[in-house]
């Protein structure tokens, strides 16, 4: 006879584990099924090479909600974070540099080197972001109202949002409206004049997003990435001791303490649907597991188009799911280093710059041109690089004297254009030498122009780019792993390689996430719920989607079956 559970959760990513922990604490009999041998989904730590532990995909933490940390007692189970300080280091091609710090006065002093006017404006800018973040904070744990079939409860929730907005100061009300429609470049140009500061802040607006800093709506992405907290400090990011997998392990330990069961190496092949109701799941091995409730931590496209199947869904709903924008544009390179690299731009502040997030992006126009390449299906000729060295804080990740480096790259489009494929085939058939590093998009030399064969040659050119800023860097590389958008899809189950389960632009947020009419974690299949980043409030290692889904599941179970 098949096993029977109160709730079966598909996927042991951090949101799935959060849902499991809350449901188990409420007394439900909960089973989590994770396809991979390690927990965490894209928030995992893996021993890629002997002696080294790597945060394979996600690499930094800020958005994990304090409420989730507190309620699940994560510090008790090993969660510890090192706040990053300095926060940013950006070397310039001319040998100069720009640094930002936790301390506001130190950051303003650095800004004043480029613009005294901007240094004077920066504290007010921080205050403005704080006011905007306070309203968004109130939305994070709110179930979005259904705007398609609005009932009384939906109208009340919508009214609550409007009331909170109306109570804000006038400047903040206007700012809140503008930030959802403006581009990041427009938003920042209203505040600052120095390119050094504007481009540093603009990087928050494009992370993981298939958009450039001049794309409408990216101002909100900027806010999303600075509204988190580390140790109560707004906008600060940090490194989790033991790597990002420690987040998942701590949540899992909290769930197990509440008697949840977690299985790894258990791949769900399909959701059991009978009479428009989820009855359980079937594993790839053929094992059938029955449950009152099925919860998917997979992205909406994978959940509905693969695990459920189109035949179980209305054609209009399937059309909406297919139209969710979910094409990734990031590439991740993980390295083991023999020593720390020396940056030409900062030879006298060696200890500081390695603790910062290191950006290779000279200007806002540079970021926009990088996006232009990807927009037409070409890996960026001059990509944006975000470089992290967690071993500058955490000595548990590498042997003594050695280091781990992560390179997060934009823009590397999931879909390569026919032009890019033809260029690759032409390069191979002609026997031409590899193009110069000044044009990274032409480093295609595979027999078939796709990411499986392109990624290593492209990564070689990225190494060359870093070498320009840190001579001798390439000699320090002991091991390398390259994860293309295709690898992110195949390894972590991220459709299109999209790290947020879908774009975080305004047309795919709140009541519109994942699709209009189904933003309350429920689905057209009774007793099937979503709990991942494809639901409100979206992507990042946040935990809020998982907590919200658990609340809605418990509410539904208390009410009993909903009418058809």
N, C-alpha and C positions, 0 to 999 in steps of 0.2 A: 504494500500500500504506500502511496506517495506521502511524503512528509507534509504536515500542515502547520502553517505559521500565521500569526496575526498580520505580520508585514514582511515582505521580501523586498530588499533594496538591491537594485541592479547597479553595481559599480561602487567600489570602495574609495572613490575620490573623497576629498575633505567634506564636501557638502553631503554626500551620501552617508558618511560616517556621523556627521552632525545630526542628520535626521534620525539615524539609528539610535544615537545616544539619547535624544529627547524622547523618542517613542519608547525605548526600553525603560527610561526613568519614569515614564507614565504607566509602567506595568505591562506593556505589550511584549509578546514573544516575537523577537525580531531576528531576522537572518540577513546578513549582508553577503553578496556574491561579487567577488572581484576576479576579473579575467586574468590579470597579471599575477606574478608571484609576490609582488610587493604592493603595499597599500599606498593610497594617496593620489592615484591618477597622475596628473601632471605636477602635483606637489609631492614629489618623492625624492628619496635619497638612495643612490645606488653605488655599490662598490665596483666602479667600472674597471679599475686597475688595482693590482695588489697594493694595499696601503693607502689608497685614496677613496674618499667618499664624496660623491658629487650630487648636487641638486640638479638633476638631469634637465628638467624643463623650467618650472618656476624657481626663482632664485632669491627673492627678497620679500619681506613681509611688512605690511602696514595696515592693510584693510581688514585683517582678521578682527572681528568685532569684539570690543571689550566685554560686552554682555555675554557673548558665547564663551569667551575665555573664562569669565567669572562663573557662569552658571554650570559649565562642564568641568570646572576646577582644573583647567589644563596645566597650570604650573605644578600641581601635585603630581602630574603624570609626565613631567620632563620638559614642558614647554618653557623655553628661556630665549630671550631675544637680545642681541647686541645692537643698540641704536647706532646708526651710521653717523660718523663725525670725523672728518668733513662729510658733507652730504653730496656735493658734486665737485668734480675736477674736470675741467675742459681745456685740454691743450690746444693751442692755435697753431696753424701752419707757419706763422711767422716767428715761432719760438716763445711767444707770450702764453699766459694761462689765465684761467678764471676759476676761483674757488668759492664755494658756499659752505656755511657751517650751521650747526644747530643753533649757535648763539646769534641772535638777531644783530647785535652790535658789530660782531666780527663780519657778518655777511654785508652789512651796510658799509663798513669800512672798505671791503673788497669792491663793492659796487661803485663806491665813490672814486676809485681809481679810474673808472671809465666814464662816470657821469655823476657829479654831486647832486644833480636834480633827481636822478633815479634813486640815489641813496636816501634822499629825503622822502620820496614817495613810497618806498618799499614797505615801511611799517604800516602805512594806511592800506596798501594792497593786501598785506597779510590779514589785517583786520576785516577787510571786505570779503576775502575768501572764508574767513571764520564765520561771518554772518550768513553767507550763502550755504556753507556746510551745515550750519545748525538746522536749516529747513530740510536739507537732504537727509540729515541724521534722522529726522522724524519720519521720513518716508521709508527708511531701510527695512523696518520691521512691520510695515503696513501692507496688508494684502491689497493689491491694486483693485480699484473698482472696475466692474465690467461696464464699459462704455457702449458695448454693442447691444446688450440686453439688460439695461440698467434696472435694478430693483431698488427697493427702499434702502437696503443696506449699502448698496453701491452709491446711492445718492448721498447718504450720510457720510460715507468715507470720503467722497469727493468734496463734500462740504467742509469736512475737517481739514483737508488739504488747503482749500481756499481760505479758511479762517486762519490757519497758521501763516499762510502767505500774507494775508491782509494785516496781521499783527506785526509784521516786520517793518523796520524803518523804510521810508519811501525809497531811499537810494538802494536799499537791499531788494525791495520789490522789483524795481526796474532792472537791477542787476540780475536777479533770478530769471526774469523773462528773457533778457538779452543773452544770457550765457547758454541757453538752450538753442539759440539760433545763430549766434556769431561763430565765426572761425576763431581759432586760438590766436592767430596773427592779429586779427582786428581787435580782439579783447585786450591783448597785451600792448598794442600800439596806443590804446587810449591811456595807458598808464606810464609807459616808459619810452625812452629814446635810444638807449644803448643796445646795440645788437647783441653784445656779450650777455646781457641779462635776458633779453627777450628769447634768444634761441635756447638758453638753458631752461627756462620755464616752458617753452613750447614743446620740449621733448615729452613732457607729461601728457600732452594732448594727442600724441600720435601712437603711443605705445600699444601695440597689438591691434591697431586699427588700420583698415584699408582706406586711408584718407591722408591728405597732407595738411600741414598747419594752416593753409588757407582754405580748407574745405569747411563749409557751414556745419555747425554742430560740434566741431572739435573743441570749442571752449568748454563744453560740458565734460568731455573726456579729461581735460586738464583738471577740472574740479574733482572728478571721480578719483583721480590718482593722488590728490593732495588732501582728501577729506579723512583719510585714515589716521590712526594714532599709534604711537609706540610709547608705552609707559605714560600715557596721558598727554603726550606732546603731539599736537595736530600737524599733519603733513610730513612727519618723520617716518623714514623707513629703516629697516634693520635686517640683520642676518640671524636666522634661527640656529641656535647651537645644535650641532649634529646634522645640519642641513634641513631642507624644507620637508623632508619625510618625517621629521620629528613632530611637525604639526599633526600630520595624519596619525602617527603612532600615539600621540597624546590623546587625540579625540577617540581613537579606537580603544585605548585603555579605559577611558571614561565610559564608553559604551559597554565594554565587557564587564566593567564593575557593576553596571546595571543589568547584567545578564544577557546582553545581546550576543549573538553568535556571528562570527566573521569567518568566511571561507575565502582563501585565495586559490588561484588556479581553477576557478569555476566560471566558465564562460557561458553566459546566457545566450541562447540561440534565438528564442522567441518568447513573447508574452502569450500565455494561454488566454484566449478570448472566446467566451461562449455567451451568446445572447447579449452582445454589446457590453459585456462585463469582464473585467480581468479576474481570472481565477487562480493565477500563479504563473510559473515560468517553466520552460523546458531548457535544460542545459545542452551544450553541444554533444555531450556524452549520451544524451537520450534520457537522462534522469529528469523526472517530473517533480516539481515542488509546488504545492498548493498553498494559497494564502488568501486571507480576507482582503488584503490590500497589497498592490504592487506599486513600488516607487522607483522611478528611473532617474538615475543620476547622469545618464547619457544625454547628449545634446538632443534637441527636439527632432532634427532630421533623422538621426540614427534611431531614436525611440520609435517614431511613428512610421517611417518609411521602411525600416528594416526589422525592428523587433516586433512591432504590431502588424504592419503590412497594410498596404493601401486598400485592400478589399474589405477591411473592417471599418473604414472611415468614409465619411462623406466626401465627394469629389471636390467641393469648394474648400473644405478644410485641408485636404491634401495639396491643393493649389497654393494655399496660404503658406503651408509648411515649406513647400518647394521654393517659395519666393523669399524665405528668410535669407538675408545676406550673411553668408557664412563662408567666405573664401579667405583663407589666411594669407599673411604676407610676411611672416617672420621666420627666421632661421636661427638656430642656436648652435654654438660651437662650445664644447667643453674641453678644457685643456688641463693637463698636469704639467707643472713647471718646475724646473730645477732650482730656480731662484726668482726673486721679484724683478720685473723689468725696470729699467731706468728711462724715464721720459726726459727728452731734451728740454722741454719747456719748464721743468721744475726740478733741476738737479739738486737744489739745496733744501727741499722739503720732502725728502724721500719717504719718511715714515708717514706723512699725512696723506699724500695723494693715493696711496694704495688702499687706504681705508675708505676712500670716497668711491662713489659710482663715477666711472670714467667715461666721458662722452667724446666720441669723434663726430663732430658736426659743427663746422665753422660758422654757419649762418642759417637763418630761417629759409633763405632762398635755396641753400644747399639741401635742406630737408624736403622742400617742395619739389626740387628737381629729382631727388631720389624717388619720391612718390610718382613723378611723371613717368619714369621708366617702368615702374611696376604697373601703372595704370594701363600700359600698352603691352603687358605680358612679358616684360623683360626684367631680369634681376638687376637691381640698381647698379649703375656704373660707379656711383660714389655713394655707398650706403651709409646710413646712420648706424653707429656702433655704440652699444651700452655695455661697458666692461665692468665686471664685478670680480673681486678677489676676496672671498669670504675668509680665507685662511689668514688674512691680516688681523682677524679677530679671533677665529676659532681654530685652536690647535688640535682638534679631534679629527680634522678632515684630511690630513696629509702627514707623511713622515716629517720628522724634524728637519727644518730648513727647506722643505719643499712646499709647493703651493698649488692651489686649484684656482683656475680662472674660467669664468663664463663670459661668452660674447653673445649678446642678444642683438640680432641684426634686422634692420628694416631698410629696404623693402625687397622681399623675395616672394613673388607671387606664386600661389599654389598652381594656377593655370599658366603655363608658358605659351606664348603666342606662336603662331606659325612662323613669324619672322625670326623669333629666337630659335626655334627648331631648325629652320633652314640655315641660319647662321652657323649653328653647331655642326650640321651635316656638311656644310661647305668647308668649314675649317678642317674637318676630318678628311674629307675626300681630296682636298688640295694639298694635304700634308703641310699646311702653313704652320709656322711657329706660333706659340701661345701669344695672344695679344698683350700689349703692355698693361701694367696694373692701372694706368689712368682710365681704362675703360673696362671695368670689371664685368659688364654684361656680356662681353665677347669672349669670356674665358671658357666658352662651351666647346668641348672637344670629345664628346661621347659618340659612340656609334649610333645611339638613339638619343635624341635630345629630350631627356626628361630628368627629373630631379635625382633619380637613382644614380645616374651616371654623371650628372652635372655638378653635384654638390661638392665633391672633393676638389675639383679644379677651381670652383668658385671660392671655396674656403682657402685654397692656396693664395688667391689674390687678396683675400681679407688679411691673411697673415702679412702679406707685403705692405698693405696699407698701414697696419699697426707698426710695422718696422720703420716706416717713415717718421713716426712720432717717438718710437722707442728703439733706437738702433741696437741690434744684438738680440732683440726679442725672440726671433725665430730659433736661435740657438738654444734657448731655454726650454723649448717645447719637448717634453718627454713622451706624451701620449695625446691623442686627439680623437674626439667624437664629433661628428657633424650630423645635426638633425635638421633636415629640410622640412618644408611644410608637409610634404608627402609622408615623411617619417613621423611627424607629429600626429598625422591622421592614423597611420598604421600602428604605431606603438601605443598611443594613448586614446585612440578611438575618437579623436577630434575631427569631425567632418570638415573637410577642406583645410585641415590644419589650423583652424581658427581657435585661438587660445581662450576666447571668451564665450564659446558656444554661440557665436553670432555677434554682429556689430553692436557696439554700444552707442551708436548715434541716436539722436532723439526719436527718430521714427521707429526705433526698436527698443524703447524703454517703457517702464512702468506698465500702464494698461495695454500697451501694444507688444509686450514681451511675454511669450514668444510670438503670439499672433493675437489680433483683436478678438475679444470674447472669451479667451482662455488664458487669462493672466493670473488666475487665482490658484495656480498649482494643480488644479483639476484638469481633466482632459475629456474629450468626447466619449472615452471608454470609461464606464463606471468603475470605481475603485482602482483606477490607474492614475497616478500622480507623477508630476515632475518635481525634482528638488535641486537641479543643477544650475549652472551659470546661465543657461538659456532662459531662466525665469528671472523675475524681479528679485533683487536689484542688480543682477548681472554678474560680470566676471571679476576675476581676481580671487586671491585666497582670502575669502571674506566670511563664509559660514552663514551669512544671513539667508540666502535662498534655502539652505537645508533646514534652518530653524523655522522659517516661515512655513515651509511645506509640512513640517511635523505638526505645527500648530493647527493648520487647516485639516490635516488628516485626523487629529484627535477631535477636533470640533465636529467633523463629519461623522465619526464613529459614535460620538455621543448623541447626535441627532438621529442616527439610523440611516437606512438607504434613502438616497435622494430620488425624487420622482423622475421618470423618464421624460 
